[in-house]
Amino acid sequence: MAKKSIKKIGVLTSGGDSPGMNTAIRAVVRACSYYNIQCIGIKEGYHGLINNDMSELGPRSVKHIINRGGTFLKTARSQEFRTPEGRKKAFENFKLNELDALVVIGGDGSFTGASVFHKEFEVPFIGIPGTIDNDIFGTDATIGYDTALNTVIEAIDRIRDSATSHNRVFFVEVMGRDAGFIALNSGIASGAQDILIPEKKDSLEELLQTLERSQQAGKNSSIIVVAEGEELGNVYDLAKATQKKFPEYDIRVTVLGHIQRGGSPTCQDRVLASRLGVAAVEAILEGKSNLMAGLRSNKVVYTPIEEAIKKHNQIDEELIKVAKILAI
């Protein structure tokens, strides 16, 4: 794919939303304008390709969105795109709109769809990792992760005020169905007594022993951060088991839920999204495809999409040790 053949690029956001997606869209649109390429915004992810719901975007189309959470293009998880018939309709609209390539902003599910689309119809694309979970291989951080962390820390700080005022034990559930990055890092940053994540293979006995040590050390309030994918069980079951062991405790549960996905992106997420948006457009102009743009050691790198999908960032064992040491 030669540089001169690229005249029109489509951009879409797919899967779960994350703070900084708007910033990434803005970067893609303005990079296209800088390089004299048309940019087409595709609404509701792959739904927009299937339903031909798209429109041209220029530099002024994306003004005042750098600080907005979510995605103004909307996002969705398209079941129809999972079918050969759906992808065929999407490709017909891809050709109808004379698109030359796609920029796909999303997580591994979105990248899987783009990879299949590429294999079936040779559609060039570059992926940009947009997910609060930070579990995608090929980048030190995903767009939205830092904002989600700061949202969680602010919430736990407020919960701690109540916990210490009433001598309570709070179980706080954070997002992370398959990965404990949010729980581990926010737990350390907020001084949690214990942190339960899918990767750590926790046991109920260890949790109760931790609380017992806390009691013996004279602590009269504690915060337990639990990733939603924790294999021990849901946060309410853990609270009930703890209450049975420590009937004297005043135990409360807080599920932070989707507030972690919203909000104005942090500076770090805005800069990351801006760099990756520009990098995605430049990669397409250089003839690259079927890759994900990411940041490693503060440098833009490109990872084969199959690796980004199949591999996952690993929890840092040093952080687990730090959390244990600081919980005395």
N, C-alpha and C positions, 0 to 999 in steps of 0.2 A: 504494500500500500504506500504509494508515494505521497509526499507532502502536498503536491499540487492537486491531488485528487480529492482532498478533503475540502468540502464547501459547506457542509451542514452537519452539526452534531446535535443529537438529542440528549437531554438530561432528565433523569427520573430519580425519585426517592421511593424505596420499597421496604416492606417489613415494618418493624417497630420504629417509631420516631425517636429522635435523640436531639438534644440541644446542640446546635452548630450545623444542622443540615441546611438551614437557610443560608448560613454563611458559606457553605460549600457550593450551593447553587449559585449564589452571587459570584463567587470566584470563577466558576465555570463559565457563566454568562459573560463576565467582563474579560476573561482571557480569550474567549471566542471573538469578542469585539476587537480586542487588541490585535489579534492575528487575522482580522477581516474574514471571519467565518460566521455564518448564521448559527444561532443557537435556538433550538426548539425545546420548550418546556413540556414534558409529558405528564399529564395529571394522573394521580392515584396509582403510581407505579406501573406495573405491567397491564393493569386495567386500561390505562390510557392508550397503550399501544394497540390493545385488542379492540377498543371502542373508538379509536381515532380521535381521542380527546387530547389535543395538543395545540400549542400556539407559539408564535415566535416571541422570543425574549431579547430585549436590548438592555444596555447599561442602566437606563432609567426604570426599566421594569423591576429591577431588584434593589431600588433605593430604599433605605430605611428598614432593611430586613436583617442586617448583620447582627443586631442585638435581640432578635426575636427567636424564641424557642420554637420547636416543631418544624414543620415544612409547609410553606405556602403552596407548594405543588400538590400537597396531600400525599398520603401514602396508604398502601393496602397490601394484604397478602392475597394474591390472585390464585384461586383454585383453578380457574380456567386456563391460566398460563401453564399449569402443570400438565395439561393435555396436549397431544400433538396438534389437535384441531385448533386449540387456542393459540398456540405458538405460530401456526400457519397464518391465522388471521392477523396476528401481531406483525409478522414479516410482510404481509401484503400492505399493511399500513406504513411499515417502515419504508418500503419501496415507493408507495404512493406519495409520501411526503419528501421523497428524495433525500432521505437521511443517509449519511456515510458512515456514522459510528454512533455509539452510545456511551454515556457516562452514567454508571449505576452506583447510586449512593445507598448503602444498606449493610446488612450483615451476611452471614454465610448462606442463609436461605436465598437471599436476593442474588448472591454471586453464583449459587448453584443454578438458578434459573437462567442467568446470563450465559453461563458456561454451556448449558444445553443448547440455548438459542444460537450460540456461536458455532457449536459443532454441527447443528442441523442446517444452518443457513449461511454460515461464514460471516456472521455479523460482527464487525470489529467492536470491541468495547474495552473500557478501563473501569475497574471498580474502585470506589472510595469507601473505606470502612467507617460506617456510621452506626454505632450501637453503644449503649451505656455499659455493656457487660465487659468490654475490653478483652474478649477471649479470642479474637481473630489473629491468626499467625501472620507475621510479616510486618508488624508495626508495633512500636513501643506503647502506643496509646491509640485508642479509637476515638472518633469524634463523639463527644457527649459524655465520655467517661469522667473527665475531670469535673464537669459541671454537676454530674450526678453525685460524685463524692462530696462536693462542697454542700450540696443540698442535704445529703444524709448527715454530715457533720453538724450543720446548723440545727437540724431537727433533734439530733441526739443531745446536743448541748442544752437545748431547751427542756428535753425530757429529763436530763440529769438535774436540772434546777428543781423539778418536781420530786424526783426520786430522793434527793438529799433533804428536801423540806419535810417529807413524810416517812422517811426510813423505808423506802420501797425498793423492790427488785423489779426492774423492767426488762422484759424480753422484747427486743426490737427486731422485727423482720425487715430485711432489705432485699432488693432484687438480686437475682443471681441463681436462675434455675439450674444451670449447668456449671457455673463458675463462681468462685468465691472472692473475686478481686475487690468488689465493692465492700463486702462484709469485712474482709481482712484489713484493708487499708483504712476504711472509716472507723473500724473498731480500734485500731492502734491510735489513730489521730484523736479519737474521742475518749480514750482511756477506758475502754470496755474491760470488764472483769473476765469475760470469756468470749470467744469468737467461734462460731460453729459454721463450717464451710463444707461443701461436698467433697473436696479433695483431701480433707484431713482424716476422714474415717473416725469421727468422734464416737464416744460411747456415753450413755446416760450416767454411768458410774463416774466417769471422769468429770462430767459437768457438776454432779452433786458433790464430788470431792473438792472441786474448785470453790464452790460456794461454802463448803464447810471450812476450808482454809481461810476464806474471806471472813467468815463469822468469827473464827478463832483469832484472826488478826485485828478484830475490833471494827470491821467495816459494817455499817448499818444500812448501806444502800449499794446497789450494784446495777450495772448495765450489761446485759448479755445480748450480743449482736448475732443474729441468725440469718444466714443466707436462705432464700426461699427453697432452694434445692437441697437443703440439708437432709441427709438420708435417715437421721434419727426419727424424723416425723415433723409434723407441722408445729408452728410456734405455740399454738394453744395446747397441744398435747404435752409439749415440753414444760410449759408453765404448770399444767395440772400435776405432772409427775414431780416437779419441784415442790409444789405446794403440799403434796402428800408427805414428802420427806421433811419439809420444814413448815409445819402448820402455823408457826408463829410469824412467818413472813407475810408481808402485804405485797402480793405479786400482781403486776399489771402487764398487759400485752399491747404493743403498738405495731401495727403493720403500716409501713410508710407507703407502700403501693406506688401508684403512678405519679405521685408528686416528684419522684426521682427522675422522671423522663422530661418534665417540663422546666420552664424557667429560662431566663436569659443566659446564654452561654458565657462561660468564663473567658478571660483573655487567652488562656492557654488553648481552649477549644476553638476560639475564633481564629487564632494564628494557625493552628493545625489545619482547620478546615480550609482556610485561605490558601495555604501552601499546597495542600493536596488537590484542591480544585484546579489550580493553575497547572500542577504537575500532570493531572489527568489529560488536560487538553494538549499539553506539549507532547505527552507520550503518543497520543493519537496522531499528531502531526509528524512525529518521527517514525510512524509506521508500526508502533507497538500495539499489541492487542492481547486479550485474554490474560491480563495482568491486573494486580491490585497495587495502587499507589499507597505507600505507607511511609512512616518516619522511623528510622533506626539511628540511634546516637545522633539525633538532630540533623540527619541527612535523609533526603528523599530517596527511597528505594522502591523497586518494583518486584513483586513476588508473583510467580505463576499462580493463577487463580485456583488450580487444583490443590496446591499446597496451602493456600489461605483457607480453603474449605476443610481439608482433611486434618491439618495440624491445628493445634490450639496453643495459645500462650500458656506457659506453666506457672503455677503459683511459686513464688520465691520462698524457698525453705528458710532463708535467713529472716524473712518477715514473720514467719510462724514462730521462730525462736524468740524474736524481739517481743512479740505479743505475749509469750509465755513469761519472759523475764519481767516485763513491766506490770504484770497482773498480780504481783505479790502484795 
